[in-house]
Amino acid sequence: MSDPQFLLKDRFRGYFPVIVDVETAGFNAKTDALLEVAAITTKMDDKGFLTPDKTFHYHVIPFEGANLEKAALDFNGIDPWCALRGALDETEVIKDLCKQIRKEQKEADCQRSVMVAHNAAFDLGFINAAIERSKIKRTPFHPFVSFDTTTLSGLALGQTVLVKACQAANISFDQNEAHSALYDTQKTAELYCYIVNKWQSACGWPTPEKD
């Protein structure tokens, strides 16, 4: 029997983990604007450890008729109509994101992408709503399965707030950069890989036997 080969497609039952964070103009995915999206894929080394890989980042123009809650904009500091944002139409963003994720998923020989996020139901809800508005039928993301780093960090680190979980894992976190989709996705990716790799170091995981 040869040595086991560590492949990402075997680690999560064929799922391809994609870390995602969104910034929005409210809490209602159906009515409130999606303003920023970031996604980071992962790759696995020959010892079964995960690291962040490709990054995709977009600023989004509010969809027609979208609600913009002042409290949400004050919180994340986004001016939806600032030309310097370089924002793109929501449908253009979501189509490109799905295209890029499908490509990475295929290269990893995985069957479906699974969203990884901190408080994942929120991010998945906004992405699903944007996919529905954009009439995209071929989405790479599982419609309801997700990996929530809130739960994972609560188990592994005893913390559920992103900054506190990062601190517990000795991951640097700049509060001044928080509430940027790109920065929060980067930190969530680091946290997710830390937790998965901590389990790998402590317990390992079964791999298919090779002839």
N, C-alpha and C positions, 0 to 999 in steps of 0.2 A: 504494500500500500504506500502510495506517495504521500508527502506531507500535505496537510490541508491547505487549500488556496483560499485566501480571504478575498471575497468579491462583494461589492456593495449590493448587488442584486440578490445575494443570499442573506444579507444581514437583516432586512426588514420585510421579509416575505414578498420580495419582488417590488416593494415600494422604493421610490426615489425621493429622498428627503430634500425639500426646498424650503429654506428659511425665508419668511416673508414678514414685512411690516408695512402698514399703511398709515398715512395721515389723512384725516377726513375733516369735514365741516359739521360734524355731529355724530350721533350714535346710531341713527337709523339708516341701515344699509340701503333700504329701498328709496328713501327720499333725500338723504343728505349726500353732499358731493364727496367724491373720492378725489383727493388733491395730490397725493404723492404715493408712489409704490416703489419698494425695493425688494429684491429677491437675491438670495445667495444659494448656490448649489454646494454640495459636498463631494469629496472624493475620499477613497479609502486606500491606505498604504498596504504593503504586503504583510503587515503584522495585524491588520484589522482595525487600525486606528483612523478616525475621521479627522479631516481638516476642511476648512472652508475652501471653496474653489472659485467658480465664476460669479461675478456680480452683475446684476441688471438693475438699473435705476431710472425712474421716470417721474417727471412732474406732469400733473394732469389738469386739463381744463375742465371746470365743472360741467357736467352734462346739462343739456337744455332742461330748464325747469327745476334744477337742483336747489335744495334748501341749503342755506349757509347760516349756521348758528354763530352769532357773534362770540359767544363764550368759548366755543371750540376754536375759532380763529385766534382769539386772544391767547388761548392756552398754547397753541402750537406755533403762533407767530407768523402764519402764512398769509400773504396777501394774494388771493386767488387770481387777481387780474394784473399782477406785476409782470411786465414784459420780460424782465430779467430772469424770471423763472425758467424760461424756455419750455413752457408747458405744451403738451400735445393733446390732441383730441382723445377722449377716453377710449373710444373704440380702437384707434390706432395703437394706443399703449397696450391694451389688453390683448389685441391680436399679436403684437410683437412679443409680448411676454410669453404667451402660450406657445408661439413658434419657437422661441429660444429654449424654453423649458422642455418641450417635446424633443428638440434636438439633443439636449444634454441627457435626457432620460433614455433616449434610444442608444446613445453612445455607451451608457452604463448598462445597457441590456436589461433595463427595468421595465416592468409592465405598466406602472402607474405612478404618478407623482403624489406625494403626500405633503401637505403644508405643515411646516413647523413654525410656531409663532408663540409669543408670550401673550396669554389670553387669546388662544387661537380662534375661538368661536367668533370673535369680533373681526379679525382680519379675513377669515374664511368667508364670513357673511358678506363683507364688502366686495371681495374678489368675485364671489358667486353672483352677486347682484350686477356687477359690471359685466361679467360674462353674459348674463341673461340679457342685459340692455344691448349688448353688442351682437346678440344673436349668434354667438359662437357655439357650435354644436360639438366641435372636437376639442374639448378642454383636457389638458393633461392632468389636472388636479382631481383627486377623488372628491366627490361633492360633499361628503360629510366626515370622512375620517381625517383626523389631524393629530399631530404630536404637540402637546401643550407644554412649553417649558415652565409655565407657572407650576403645574403639577409635578413635573420632573424635578425642578429645583426645590420644591417643597419636600419631596422625598429624599433627594440626594444631599441637600444643603440646609434644610430647615428654614428656607426663605422663599417667599413668593413674589416679592417686588423685584423687578429686573435689576435695579442698581444694587440692592442688598444681596441678591443672589450672586451677581458678578463680584462684589466685594468678598463674599464668602469663598468664592472660587479663585480669589487673587487675580481677577481680571480687571484691568484698569477701566474706570468709567468716569467720563467727564460730564457732570450734570449740565454744563453749559451747552453741550452738544445734543443732549437728550431731546426727544420729540422731533427729531429728524428721522424720516423713515430709513434713510441710508445708515445713519449711525446706529439706530436701534437695531436694525437688521444685522449689522456687523457684530454688535455685542451679543445679540441673541444667538447668532451662529457660533460665536466663541463659547458661549455658555452651553449650548446644545452639544457641541463636540466635546467639551470638557466632561459633561455628565456621561455621555455614551462611552468615552474613553476611560473614564474612571471605572465604569462597570466592566469594561473589557479587561482592564488591569487586574481587577479584583476577582472576577468570575469567569471571564471569557464568554464565548458563545458557541454553540454547536455549529459546525459546518458540514456540508454534505461530504460523505466519504468518496474518495477518488480511487479508481482502479489503478 
